[in-house]
């Protein structure tokens, strides 16, 4: 699990991502496309931080992995909705560049956290095998 400083940074970044998504969704057109994509984007984009907030307070490595995995999946979904906004020209692609970049950076961070946590679990299981029943 990440150290306290990295944990605080990631909590701040995921919260800032959620705030940026909220502001973006508030600015979307109020037609059917804008409303539907806004709803989906708002759900996925704000869930990233909420899931990581829970992961930071996990009671076990398994719970931590589950919640960071949820954050990773929500980032993937968030990127999908941002791409749709861009490619449909609902929002000019240039306005989404920074948000897409932050989504990619956070995805890479979560991927690394998940990979390292799984590797640590594997090493711990080799050191402390469960007794046979």
MDTraj code that builds the backbone (N, CA, C; nanometers):
import mdtraj as md
import numpy as np

residues = "UNK UNK UNK UNK UNK UNK UNK UNK UNK UNK UNK UNK UNK UNK UNK UNK UNK UNK UNK UNK UNK UNK UNK UNK UNK UNK UNK UNK UNK UNK UNK UNK UNK UNK UNK UNK UNK UNK UNK UNK UNK UNK UNK UNK UNK UNK UNK UNK UNK UNK UNK UNK UNK UNK UNK UNK UNK UNK UNK UNK UNK UNK UNK UNK UNK UNK UNK UNK UNK UNK UNK UNK UNK UNK UNK UNK UNK UNK UNK UNK UNK UNK UNK UNK UNK UNK UNK UNK UNK UNK UNK UNK UNK UNK UNK UNK UNK UNK UNK UNK UNK UNK UNK UNK UNK UNK UNK UNK UNK UNK UNK UNK UNK UNK UNK UNK UNK UNK UNK UNK UNK UNK UNK UNK UNK UNK UNK UNK UNK UNK UNK UNK UNK".split()
xyz = np.array([
    [0.0849, -0.1181, 0.0000],
    [0.0000, 0.0000, 0.0000],
    [0.0891, 0.1238, 0.0000],
    [0.0471, 0.2343, -0.0618],
    [0.1329, 0.3516, -0.0755],
    [0.1625, 0.4176, 0.0576],
    [0.2771, 0.4892, 0.0631],
    [0.3103, 0.5586, 0.1865],
    [0.2201, 0.6809, 0.2035],
    [0.2253, 0.7430, 0.3226],
    [0.1310, 0.8508, 0.3569],
    [0.1397, 0.9700, 0.2620],
    [0.2609, 1.0108, 0.2252],
    [0.2772, 1.1265, 0.1373],
    [0.2168, 1.1016, -0.0008],
    [0.2472, 0.9851, -0.0575],
    [0.1916, 0.9501, -0.1883],
    [0.0402, 0.9320, -0.1789],
    [-0.0042, 0.8754, -0.0661],
    [-0.1467, 0.8564, -0.0428],
    [-0.2186, 0.9912, -0.0421],
    [-0.1639, 1.0896, 0.0314],
    [-0.2246, 1.2231, 0.0375],
    [-0.2285, 1.2873, -0.1004],
    [-0.1203, 1.2744, -0.1765],
    [-0.1150, 1.3315, -0.3109],
    [-0.2212, 1.2697, -0.4002],
    [-0.2355, 1.1384, -0.3936],
    [-0.3336, 1.0701, -0.4774],
    [-0.4761, 1.1045, -0.4346],
    [-0.4989, 1.1187, -0.3054],
    [-0.6313, 1.1612, -0.2584],
    [-0.6646, 1.3003, -0.3128],
    [-0.5668, 1.3898, -0.3103],
    [-0.5884, 1.5260, -0.3629],
    [-0.6127, 1.5238, -0.5135],
    [-0.5329, 1.4468, -0.5850],
    [-0.5466, 1.4423, -0.7317],
    [-0.6796, 1.3822, -0.7744],
    [-0.7239, 1.2774, -0.7055],
    [-0.8517, 1.2167, -0.7440],
    [-0.9690, 1.3083, -0.7074],
    [-0.9549, 1.3826, -0.5999],
    [-1.0602, 1.4787, -0.5637],
    [-1.0638, 1.5931, -0.6647],
    [-0.9467, 1.6412, -0.7041],
    [-0.9406, 1.7487, -0.8038],
    [-0.9971, 1.7006, -0.9380],
    [-0.9699, 1.5751, -0.9742],
    [-1.0281, 1.5197, -1.0958],
    [-1.1804, 1.5243, -1.0866],
    [-1.2344, 1.4827, -0.9734],
    [-1.3801, 1.4840, -0.9551],
    [-1.4357, 1.6257, -0.9680],
    [-1.3682, 1.7227, -0.9102],
    [-1.4144, 1.8618, -0.9189],
    [-1.4103, 1.9125, -1.0627],
    [-1.3060, 1.8757, -1.1355],
    [-1.2965, 1.9161, -1.2764],
    [-1.4081, 1.8518, -1.3594],
    [-1.4379, 1.7260, -1.3295],
    [-1.5453, 1.6554, -1.3999],
    [-1.6799, 1.7220, -1.3681],
    [-1.7015, 1.7581, -1.2430],
    [-1.8257, 1.8247, -1.2037],
    [-1.8421, 1.9550, -1.2812],
    [-1.7343, 2.0343, -1.2874],
    [-1.7414, 2.1617, -1.3606],
    [-1.7660, 2.1395, -1.5094],
    [-1.7010, 2.0381, -1.5659],
    [-1.7216, 2.0075, -1.7074],
    [-1.8673, 1.9675, -1.7327],
    [-1.9195, 1.8784, -1.6505],
    [-2.0572, 1.8314, -1.6690],
    [-2.1573, 1.9458, -1.6558],
    [-2.1300, 2.0394, -1.5662],
    [-2.2196, 2.1544, -1.5492],
    [-2.2212, 2.2424, -1.6739],
    [-2.1131, 2.2359, -1.7532],
    [-2.1043, 2.3208, -1.8727],
    [-2.1546, 2.2533, -2.0000],
    [-2.1905, 2.1261, -1.9919],
    [-2.2346, 2.0533, -2.1118],
    [-2.3725, 2.1013, -2.1569],
    [-2.3988, 2.0905, -2.2873],
    [-2.5308, 2.1300, -2.3376],
    [-2.6417, 2.0481, -2.2702],
    [-2.7557, 2.1084, -2.2561],
    [-2.8681, 2.0413, -2.1901],
    [-2.9583, 1.9656, -2.2877],
    [-2.9004, 1.9198, -2.3998],
    [-2.9758, 1.8350, -2.4924],
    [-2.9613, 1.6885, -2.4473],
    [-3.0221, 1.5955, -2.5193],
    [-3.0172, 1.4543, -2.4798],
    [-2.8741, 1.4024, -2.4692],
    [-2.7917, 1.4334, -2.5669],
    [-2.6521, 1.3866, -2.5665],
    [-2.5792, 1.4407, -2.4435],
    [-2.5890, 1.5707, -2.4230],
    [-2.5213, 1.6325, -2.3094],
    [-2.5668, 1.5756, -2.1763],
    [-2.6966, 1.5560, -2.1606],
    [-2.7500, 1.5047, -2.0344],
    [-2.7051, 1.3607, -2.0072],
    [-2.7124, 1.2768, -2.1104],
    [-2.6775, 1.1355, -2.0911],
    [-2.5284, 1.1186, -2.0642],
    [-2.4459, 1.1828, -2.1446],
    [-2.3011, 1.1710, -2.1241],
    [-2.2623, 1.2363, -1.9913],
    [-2.3230, 1.3478, -1.9594],
    [-2.2949, 1.4147, -1.8329],
    [-2.3225, 1.3222, -1.7150],
    [-2.4350, 1.2549, -1.7181],
    [-2.4726, 1.1630, -1.6105],
    [-2.3692, 1.0514, -1.5956],
    [-2.3322, 0.9886, -1.7072],
    [-2.2367, 0.8784, -1.7038],
    [-2.0978, 0.9257, -1.6598],
    [-2.0547, 1.0377, -1.7156],
    [-1.9233, 1.0933, -1.6828],
    [-1.9173, 1.1365, -1.5368],
    [-2.0233, 1.1953, -1.4889],
    [-2.0289, 1.2387, -1.3496],
    [-2.0179, 1.1191, -1.2550],
    [-2.0861, 1.0119, -1.2890],
    [-2.0790, 0.8915, -1.2049],
    [-1.9376, 0.8333, -1.2027],
    [-1.8802, 0.8116, -1.3204],
    [-1.7484, 0.7472, -1.3251],
    [-1.6382, 0.8397, -1.2743],
    [-1.6432, 0.9659, -1.3138],
    [-1.5362, 1.0594, -1.2771],
    [-1.5293, 1.0917, -1.1294],
    [-1.6426, 1.0882, -1.0621],
    [-1.6411, 1.1149, -0.9174],
    [-1.6192, 0.9874, -0.8372],
    [-1.6443, 0.8726, -0.8967],
    [-1.6239, 0.7451, -0.8269],
    [-1.4769, 0.7111, -0.8070],
    [-1.3913, 0.7638, -0.8926],
    [-1.2468, 0.7351, -0.8817],
    [-1.1972, 0.7729, -0.7431],
    [-1.2217, 0.8964, -0.7041],
    [-1.1754, 0.9449, -0.5741],
    [-1.2460, 0.8782, -0.4579],
    [-1.3745, 0.8551, -0.4734],
    [-1.4512, 0.7905, -0.3658],
    [-1.3973, 0.6503, -0.3402],
    [-1.3710, 0.5749, -0.4455],
    [-1.3161, 0.4401, -0.4275],
    [-1.1757, 0.4440, -0.3688],
    [-1.0935, 0.5385, -0.4136],
    [-0.9586, 0.5448, -0.3572],
    [-0.9634, 0.5916, -0.2119],
    [-1.0557, 0.6786, -0.1798],
    [-1.0742, 0.7217, -0.0410],
    [-1.1006, 0.5985, 0.0471],
    [-1.1846, 0.5091, -0.0018],
    [-1.2115, 0.3844, 0.0711],
    [-1.0881, 0.2945, 0.0743],
    [-1.0150, 0.2879, -0.0361],
    [-0.8947, 0.2048, -0.0414],
    [-0.7912, 0.2516, 0.0608],
    [-0.7805, 0.3829, 0.0769],
    [-0.6827, 0.4386, 0.1706],
    [-0.7132, 0.3991, 0.3146],
    [-0.8365, 0.3600, 0.3394],
    [-0.8772, 0.3199, 0.4737],
    [-0.9110, 0.1702, 0.4805],
    [-0.8584, 0.0964, 0.3860],
    [-0.8879, -0.0470, 0.3773],
    [-0.8379, -0.1210, 0.5007],
    [-0.9106, -0.2255, 0.5365],
    [-0.8743, -0.3073, 0.6530],
    [-0.7863, -0.4249, 0.6146],
    [-0.7717, -0.4491, 0.4858],
    [-0.6894, -0.5614, 0.4410],
    [-0.6336, -0.5301, 0.3026],
    [-0.5335, -0.6073, 0.2632],
    [-0.4778, -0.5913, 0.1285],
    [-0.5824, -0.6269, 0.0226],
    [-0.6628, -0.7271, 0.0510],
    [-0.7660, -0.7676, -0.0449],
    [-0.8664, -0.6542, -0.0667],
    [-0.9066, -0.5892, 0.0407],
    [-0.9996, -0.4772, 0.0287],
    [-0.9331, -0.3609, -0.0450],
    [-0.8058, -0.3366, -0.0145],
    [-0.7302, -0.2321, -0.0815],
    [-0.7233, -0.2586, -0.2325],
    [-0.6904, -0.3820, -0.2697],
    [-0.6827, -0.4190, -0.4113],
    [-0.8176, -0.4044, -0.4797],
    [-0.9217, -0.4429, -0.4130],
    [-1.0558, -0.4322, -0.4703],
    [-1.0913, -0.2868, -0.5001],
    [-1.0683, -0.1991, -0.4050],
    [-1.1061, -0.0587, -0.4213],
    [-1.0152, 0.0146, -0.5201],
    [-0.8852, -0.0162, -0.5206],
    [-0.7978, 0.0474, -0.6203],
    [-0.8322, -0.0047, -0.7596],
    [-0.8716, -0.1308, -0.7673],
    [-0.9175, -0.1865, -0.8950],
    [-1.0434, -0.1157, -0.9445],
    [-1.1334, -0.0848, -0.8506],
    [-1.2536, -0.0093, -0.8867],
    [-1.2164, 0.1290, -0.9399],
    [-1.1222, 0.1942, -0.8748],
    [-1.0771, 0.3259, -0.9207],
    [-1.0188, 0.3170, -1.0612],
    [-0.9382, 0.2157, -1.0853],
    [-0.8764, 0.1957, -1.2161],
    [-0.9836, 0.1771, -1.3239],
    [-1.0837, 0.0954, -1.2953],
    [-1.1916, 0.0726, -1.3919],
    [-1.2736, 0.1997, -1.4167],
    [-1.2980, 0.2769, -1.3119],
    [-1.3735, 0.4018, -1.3275],
    [-1.2951, 0.5030, -1.4107],
    [-1.1625, 0.5024, -1.3975],
    [-1.0802, 0.5899, -1.4815],
    [-1.0926, 0.5520, -1.6281],
    [-1.0947, 0.4224, -1.6547],
    [-1.1102, 0.3758, -1.7922],
    [-1.2443, 0.4210, -1.8489],
    [-1.3485, 0.4089, -1.7693],
    [-1.4804, 0.4524, -1.8145],
    [-1.4848, 0.6041, -1.8339],
    [-1.4222, 0.6765, -1.7421],
    [-1.4172, 0.8224, -1.7530],
    [-1.3501, 0.8634, -1.8824],
    [-1.2394, 0.7962, -1.9152],
    [-1.1695, 0.8276, -2.0402],
    [-1.2601, 0.8030, -2.1602],
    [-1.3358, 0.6957, -2.1565],
    [-1.4273, 0.6641, -2.2658],
    [-1.5270, 0.7780, -2.2881],
    [-1.5888, 0.8262, -2.1810],
    [-1.6876, 0.9345, -2.1947],
    [-1.6223, 1.0632, -2.2415],
    [-1.5020, 1.0914, -2.1954],
    [-1.4299, 1.2104, -2.2421],
    [-1.3991, 1.1995, -2.3912],
    [-1.3583, 1.0804, -2.4347],
    [-1.3319, 1.0594, -2.5772],
    [-1.4583, 1.0825, -2.6601],
    [-1.5712, 1.0346, -2.6112],
    [-1.6968, 1.0561, -2.6838],
    [-1.7298, 1.2046, -2.6945],
    [-1.7095, 1.2781, -2.5869],
    [-1.7336, 1.4230, -2.5911],
    [-1.6440, 1.4890, -2.6947],
    [-1.5193, 1.4465, -2.6988],
    [-1.4233, 1.5038, -2.7918],
    [-1.4559, 1.4658, -2.9367],
    [-1.4725, 1.3377, -2.9604],
    [-1.4924, 1.2889, -3.0973],
    [-1.6278, 1.3280, -3.1561],
    [-1.7242, 1.3552, -3.0712],
    [-1.8547, 1.4011, -3.1194],
    [-1.8582, 1.5531, -3.1347],
    [-1.7487, 1.6174, -3.0962],
    [-1.7347, 1.7635, -3.0990],
    [-1.8389, 1.8336, -3.0119],
    [-1.8853, 1.7613, -2.9093],
    [-1.9722, 1.8233, -2.8097],
    [-1.8909, 1.9255, -2.7317],
    [-1.7647, 1.8920, -2.7069],
    [-1.6655, 1.9819, -2.6471],
    [-1.5453, 1.9792, -2.7407],
    [-1.4838, 2.0922, -2.7631],
    [-1.3671, 2.0921, -2.8519],
    [-1.2569, 2.0053, -2.7911],
    [-1.1934, 1.9241, -2.8736],
    [-1.0895, 1.8347, -2.8228],
    [-0.9810, 1.9055, -2.7412],
    [-0.9449, 2.0266, -2.7791],
    [-0.8395, 2.1003, -2.7078],
    [-0.8782, 2.1266, -2.5618],
    [-1.0065, 2.1441, -2.5361],
    [-1.0514, 2.1701, -2.3990],
    [-1.0417, 2.0471, -2.3096],
    [-1.0294, 1.9301, -2.3708],
    [-1.0249, 1.8062, -2.2935],
    [-0.8847, 1.7484, -2.2807],
    [-0.7883, 1.8082, -2.3472],
    [-0.6520, 1.7541, -2.3482],
    [-0.5964, 1.7352, -2.2080],
    [-0.6065, 1.8375, -2.1250],
    [-0.5524, 1.8312, -1.9894],
    [-0.6243, 1.7258, -1.9046],
    [-0.7549, 1.7190, -1.9195],
    [-0.8334, 1.6221, -1.8430],
    [-0.8028, 1.4785, -1.8872],
    [-0.7873, 1.4589, -2.0167],
    [-0.7493, 1.3263, -2.0671],
    [-0.6094, 1.2879, -2.0194],
    [-0.5188, 1.3833, -2.0170],
    [-0.3832, 1.3577, -1.9691],
    [-0.3838, 1.3178, -1.8214],
    [-0.4603, 1.3885, -1.7404],
    [-0.4681, 1.3548, -1.5973],
    [-0.5306, 1.2171, -1.5781],
    [-0.6300, 1.1852, -1.6568],
    [-0.6925, 1.0528, -1.6494],
    [-0.5906, 0.9442, -1.6831],
    [-0.5105, 0.9672, -1.7866],
    [-0.4071, 0.8703, -1.8244],
    [-0.3002, 0.8562, -1.7159],
    [-0.2577, 0.9686, -1.6598],
    [-0.1566, 0.9634, -1.5539],
    [-0.2076, 0.8877, -1.4318],
    [-0.3307, 0.9167, -1.3924],
    [-0.3876, 0.8475, -1.2768],
    [-0.4056, 0.6986, -1.3063],
    [-0.4451, 0.6648, -1.4279],
    [-0.4582, 0.5236, -1.4657],
    [-0.3243, 0.4521, -1.4514],
    [-0.2175, 0.5163, -1.4955],
    [-0.0842, 0.4561, -1.4849],
    [-0.0443, 0.4375, -1.3390],
    [-0.0769, 0.5341, -1.2558],
    [-0.0460, 0.5248, -1.1123],
    [-0.1229, 0.4091, -1.0491],
    [-0.2529, 0.4021, -1.0770],
    [-0.3334, 0.2940, -1.0194],
    [-0.2885, 0.1578, -1.0702],
    [-0.2536, 0.1480, -1.1960],
    [-0.2036, 0.0225, -1.2511],
    [-0.0784, -0.0221, -1.1757],
    [0.0123, 0.0715, -1.1525],
    [0.1364, 0.0405, -1.0806],
    [0.1088, -0.0021, -0.9368],
    [0.0190, 0.0681, -0.8699],
    [-0.0164, 0.0331, -0.7317],
    [-0.0730, -0.1092, -0.7266],
    [-0.1637, -0.1387, -0.8173],
    [-0.2256, -0.2718, -0.8194],
    [-0.1206, -0.3788, -0.8465],
    [-0.0363, -0.3546, -0.9451],
    [0.0680, -0.4519, -0.9819],
    [0.1634, -0.4762, -0.8650],
    [0.2096, -0.3690, -0.8008],
    [0.3038, -0.3830, -0.6880],
    [0.2383, -0.4505, -0.5681],
    [0.1133, -0.4193, -0.5424],
    [0.0441, -0.4815, -0.4294],
    [0.0253, -0.6306, -0.4540],
    [-0.0102, -0.6669, -0.5766],
    [-0.0246, -0.8097, -0.6098],
    [0.1090, -0.8813, -0.5987],
    [0.2163, -0.8169, -0.6429],
    [0.3499, -0.8766, -0.6350],
    [0.3901, -0.8972, -0.4893],
    [0.3634, -0.7982, -0.4056],
    [0.3934, -0.8094, -0.2627],
    [0.3137, -0.9229, -0.2005],
    [0.1864, -0.9345, -0.2382],
    [0.1033, -1.0440, -0.1872],
    [0.1608, -1.1787, -0.2270],
    [0.2057, -1.1899, -0.3525],
    [0.2633, -1.3156, -0.4011],
    [0.3881, -1.3519, -0.3224],
    [0.4741, -1.2534, -0.2983],
    [0.5964, -1.2780, -0.2218],
    [0.5638, -1.3185, -0.0793],
    [0.4644, -1.2515, -0.0185],
    [0.4253, -1.2858, 0.1187],
    [0.3680, -1.4266, 0.1262],
    [0.2926, -1.4673, 0.0248],
    [0.2360, -1.6016, 0.0233],
    [0.3449, -1.7081, 0.0097],
    [0.4531, -1.6747, -0.0629],
    [0.5634, -1.7711, -0.0753],
    [0.6399, -1.7832, 0.0557],
    [0.6527, -1.6716, 0.1293],
    [0.7242, -1.6730, 0.2574],
    [0.6425, -1.7404, 0.3668],
    [0.5138, -1.7227, 0.3609],
    [0.4243, -1.7737, 0.4658],
    [0.3141, -1.8592, 0.4046],
    [0.3494, -1.9768, 0.3543],
    [0.2451, -2.0593, 0.2914],
    [0.1416, -2.1023, 0.3949],
    [0.0181, -2.1173, 0.3464],
    [-0.0895, -2.1642, 0.4343],
    [-0.0699, -2.3131, 0.4589],
    [-0.0928, -2.3543, 0.5822],
    [-0.0785, -2.4990, 0.6108],
    [-0.1860, -2.5781, 0.5373],
    [-0.1508, -2.6996, 0.5004],
    [-0.2459, -2.7873, 0.4332],
    [-0.3530, -2.8295, 0.5326],
    [-0.4719, -2.8450, 0.4838],
    [-0.5848, -2.8818, 0.5733],
    [-0.5847, -3.0288, 0.6043],
])
top = md.Topology()
chain = top.add_chain()
for i, resn in enumerate(residues, 1):
    res = top.add_residue(resn, chain, resSeq=i)
    for name in ("N", "CA", "C"):
        top.add_atom(name, md.element.get_by_symbol(name[0]), res)
traj = md.Trajectory(xyz[None], top)
